Amino acid sequence: MPMEASAIEKMIKEALPDAQVTIKDLKGDGDHYAAHVVSAAFEGKSRVQQHQMVYQALKGRMGGELHALALQTSAPE
């Protein structure tokens, strides 16, 4: 069952309350999304660590309910 963009955003914001989250449905199928996440929690972290933080926020749904997520992360400027 596909995930709604709003559910993805909610999960990310629960884990990273200050996050600015932008999500786009890439194919209109609820299965392939692009997300841009900006959070102060990413400061000093490598890109891999930032992505791991977002994947942890999704609580194991990557590869299941959420098939593909093109992820872009950064700390605020």
N, C-alpha and C positions, 0 to 999 in steps of 0.2 A: 504494500500500500504506500503510495507516494506521500511525502511530507509537504505540508503547506509552508510557504516562505515565512509566514508569521510565526509558525512553530519553531523554525530554525532561529529566527531572530530572538524569540523569547528565551530559548535555551542559552543562547550566547550571552544575552544580557543578564540572565540569572547568574551565570558564572563570572561575567565581567561587567558589573553594574554600570561602569562609566563608558562602556563601549558605544561607539557610533557604528551602526551596522547598516549596510546597504546590500540588498539581495536582489538578484535578477534571475528569473526563470529563463534559462537559455534556449530551451526547446518547447516550452509550453506544456510539458508533460508532467511537471511536478517531481521530476526525477533528476534533472540536471540543472544545477544552480551555479551562479557565480556570486561570491560574497566578498565584500570589502569591509574589514573590521579595523577600527582605530581604537586603541585603548592605552592608557598610561601603564597598565600592567605589562605591556610589551617592552617597555623601556629597558635597555640593557640586555635584552634577550635576542638570541639568534633568530633568524627567520624560521628555522626548523622548530625551535622552542615555542615561538609564537603560534605556529600552525598546530603544534601538539596541544597547546592550551585550548584552541578552538575545538579540536577533535574531542578532547576530554569533555568540553561543555556539551557536546552532542551525545554523550553517554552511550557510545557503541552503535549509534544508528547509521554511521558511515558504512557503506557497503551493503546495507540492508534496506531500510526504509528510504535512505538517502543514497542514491546510486553514485552521483558524481557532484563534487563541489570544487569549483575552481576558486581557490582561496588567495586573497591578497590581504596582508596584514601590515600594520605599522603603528608606531607610537605617535601621539600628537606632536605636531611641530611647534 
